[in-house]
Amino acid sequence: MARAVIEFKKDIGHLIPLIGKSVEGCAYNPESNIAGFQVNNLRIIIGQNRMNIYGTDDEPTIKKIIDWLIDRISENHQ
């Protein structure tokens, strides 16, 4: 199975609860501060320092998912 691993330069732990609220069907675990959800048949797991996208290693697809996630967070953070 293809997988993309995105390492963050900064800790995004403070955003993970917001991701949990912003993405429909997202499972958020406050004890481990990890969020997980599916979009376009891809499984996405986000932690404080890393995001794993299971089911693809295609860069344009990964960029679309990241852009979509940024839009979701922005819409719900205003």
Backbone as JSON, one array per atom type, in Angstrom:
{
  "sequence": "MARAVIEFKKDIGHLIPLIGKSVEGCAYNPESNIAGFQVNNLRIIIGQNRMNIYGTDDEPTIKKIIDWLIDRISENHQ",
  "N": [[0.85, -1.18, 0.0], [0.57, 2.15, -0.88], [1.99, 5.03, 0.7], [2.14, 8.26, 2.07], [4.28, 10.33, 3.92], [4.3, 13.17, 5.75], [6.35, 15.39, 7.23], [6.18, 17.83, 9.7], [7.55, 21.08, 10.09], [7.07, 22.57, 12.31], [5.47, 22.1, 15.48], [2.15, 21.13, 15.39], [0.25, 20.65, 17.23], [-1.67, 22.22, 18.59], [-3.55, 22.69, 16.64], [-4.83, 20.31, 16.1], [-7.2, 19.57, 17.65], [-8.96, 21.39, 16.45], [-8.96, 20.48, 13.81], [-10.25, 18.08, 14.27], [-12.82, 19.05, 14.76], [-13.39, 20.3, 12.38], [-13.42, 18.6, 10.19], [-15.63, 16.47, 8.7], [-16.7, 13.42, 10.06], [-14.35, 12.9, 11.33], [-12.18, 11.33, 13.59], [-11.12, 12.1, 16.76], [-8.61, 11.86, 19.14], [-8.17, 12.94, 22.24], [-6.35, 12.26, 24.26], [-4.02, 11.28, 23.03], [-3.72, 13.24, 21.23], [-4.29, 13.04, 18.44], [-5.67, 12.99, 15.19], [-7.89, 11.42, 12.91], [-9.15, 10.55, 9.71], [-11.12, 9.86, 6.72], [-10.85, 10.61, 3.28], [-11.79, 10.79, -0.05], [-11.35, 8.0, -0.37], [-8.93, 7.68, 0.91], [-6.93, 7.23, 3.76], [-6.25, 9.31, 6.46], [-4.03, 10.3, 8.91], [-3.26, 12.43, 11.52], [-0.79, 13.82, 13.49], [1.06, 15.59, 16.06], [3.51, 16.26, 14.86], [3.53, 15.15, 12.37], [1.96, 13.97, 9.35], [0.25, 11.27, 8.03], [-0.66, 9.82, 5.01], [-2.51, 7.36, 3.79], [-2.68, 5.21, 1.06], [-1.9, 6.57, -1.16], [0.89, 7.95, -2.93], [1.16, 9.95, -4.58], [2.16, 13.06, -5.59], [0.61, 15.38, -6.6], [-1.99, 14.66, -5.72], [-1.6, 14.51, -2.95], [-0.96, 17.2, -2.43], [-3.44, 18.39, -3.08], [-5.04, 17.33, -1.03], [-3.83, 18.43, 1.26], [-4.23, 21.18, 0.73], [-7.05, 21.21, 0.74], [-7.52, 20.49, 3.41], [-6.38, 22.68, 4.76], [-8.15, 24.67, 3.88], [-10.53, 23.74, 5.13], [-9.86, 24.03, 7.85], [-9.43, 26.8, 7.94], [-12.0, 27.8, 7.27], [-13.47, 27.03, 9.5], [-12.22, 28.27, 11.56], [-12.61, 30.93, 11.56]],
  "CA": [[0.0, 0.0, 0.0], [1.31, 3.41, -0.95], [1.81, 5.9, 1.85], [2.92, 9.5, 2.11], [4.55, 10.83, 5.27], [4.64, 14.59, 5.71], [6.9, 15.84, 8.51], [5.98, 19.26, 9.9], [8.68, 21.8, 10.68], [6.62, 23.07, 13.62], [4.46, 21.32, 16.18], [0.8, 21.63, 15.09], [-0.64, 20.05, 18.22], [-2.77, 23.12, 18.94], [-4.53, 22.66, 15.55], [-5.46, 19.01, 15.94], [-8.61, 19.6, 18.06], [-9.71, 22.13, 15.43], [-9.13, 19.55, 12.69], [-11.3, 17.16, 14.71], [-14.12, 19.71, 14.63], [-13.55, 20.87, 11.04], [-13.53, 17.56, 9.16], [-16.75, 15.56, 8.96], [-16.32, 12.02, 10.23], [-13.01, 12.83, 11.9], [-12.04, 10.79, 14.95], [-10.07, 12.82, 17.47], [-8.26, 11.28, 20.43], [-7.53, 14.01, 23.01], [-5.24, 11.74, 25.07], [-2.81, 11.2, 22.2], [-3.77, 14.42, 20.35], [-4.21, 12.55, 17.07], [-6.93, 13.01, 14.45], [-7.9, 10.53, 11.76], [-10.36, 10.6, 8.89], [-10.97, 9.4, 5.35], [-11.31, 11.48, 2.22], [-11.49, 10.21, -1.37], [-10.85, 6.64, -0.15], [-7.59, 7.73, 1.5], [-6.97, 7.36, 5.22], [-5.32, 10.35, 6.88], [-3.77, 10.35, 10.35], [-2.47, 13.63, 11.79], [-0.26, 14.0, 14.84], [1.67, 16.89, 16.31], [4.68, 16.52, 14.03], [3.52, 14.38, 11.13], [0.71, 13.53, 8.75], [0.36, 10.09, 7.17], [-1.76, 9.63, 4.07], [-2.45, 5.97, 3.34], [-3.4, 4.92, -0.17], [-1.32, 7.29, -2.29], [2.15, 8.66, -2.79], [1.08, 10.86, -5.72], [2.33, 14.42, -5.07], [-0.54, 16.27, -6.83], [-3.08, 14.24, -4.84], [-1.22, 14.92, -1.6], [-1.1, 18.66, -2.37], [-4.87, 18.69, -3.04], [-5.54, 17.0, 0.3], [-3.32, 19.44, 2.18], [-4.95, 22.42, 0.45], [-8.42, 21.0, 1.21], [-7.49, 20.52, 4.87], [-6.15, 24.08, 5.14], [-9.43, 25.36, 3.66], [-11.46, 23.31, 6.19], [-9.45, 24.67, 9.11], [-9.65, 28.24, 7.79], [-13.44, 28.05, 7.31], [-13.99, 26.79, 10.84], [-11.45, 29.04, 12.54], [-12.97, 32.35, 11.45]],
  "C": [[0.89, 1.24, 0.0], [1.0, 4.26, 0.27], [2.7, 7.12, 1.71], [3.08, 9.91, 3.56], [5.03, 12.26, 5.13], [5.1, 14.98, 7.11], [6.72, 17.35, 8.59], [7.22, 19.89, 10.53], [8.35, 22.31, 12.07], [5.57, 22.11, 14.19], [3.08, 21.93, 15.9], [-0.22, 21.09, 16.08], [-1.84, 20.91, 18.57], [-3.87, 23.14, 17.87], [-5.32, 21.36, 15.49], [-6.89, 18.98, 16.49], [-9.49, 20.35, 17.06], [-9.95, 21.27, 14.2], [-10.24, 18.57, 13.03], [-12.69, 17.74, 14.56], [-14.42, 20.13, 13.19], [-13.83, 19.84, 9.96], [-14.63, 16.59, 9.56], [-16.24, 14.13, 9.05], [-14.94, 11.84, 10.84], [-13.07, 12.25, 13.31], [-10.87, 11.51, 15.6], [-9.85, 12.18, 18.83], [-7.51, 12.34, 21.24], [-6.34, 13.53, 23.86], [-3.94, 11.7, 24.28], [-2.69, 12.4, 21.26], [-3.52, 14.03, 18.89], [-5.61, 12.59, 16.46], [-6.8, 12.08, 13.25], [-9.22, 10.62, 11.03], [-10.06, 10.03, 7.52], [-11.52, 10.44, 4.4], [-10.86, 10.87, 0.89], [-10.84, 8.83, -1.26], [-9.41, 6.59, 0.35], [-7.75, 7.91, 3.0], [-5.87, 8.33, 5.65], [-5.24, 10.35, 8.4], [-2.85, 11.54, 10.6], [-2.09, 13.68, 13.26], [0.43, 15.35, 14.94], [2.79, 17.25, 15.33], [4.63, 15.87, 12.65], [2.1, 14.1, 10.66], [1.01, 12.34, 7.86], [-0.88, 10.01, 6.3], [-1.59, 8.24, 3.48], [-3.28, 5.81, 2.08], [-2.87, 5.68, -1.37], [0.07, 7.79, -1.92], [2.29, 9.66, -3.95], [1.11, 12.31, -5.23], [1.17, 15.36, -5.38], [-1.74, 15.93, -5.95], [-2.82, 14.68, -3.41], [-1.4, 16.43, -1.44], [-2.58, 19.05, -2.29], [-5.46, 18.42, -1.65], [-5.08, 18.04, 1.32], [-4.04, 20.76, 1.98], [-6.39, 22.34, 0.95], [-8.48, 21.11, 2.74], [-7.26, 21.94, 5.39], [-7.43, 24.89, 4.97], [-10.44, 25.02, 4.76], [-11.13, 24.02, 7.5], [-9.75, 26.16, 9.05], [-11.13, 28.59, 7.9], [-13.98, 27.95, 8.73], [-13.28, 27.6, 11.92], [-11.83, 30.51, 12.55], [-14.04, 32.73, 12.43]]
}
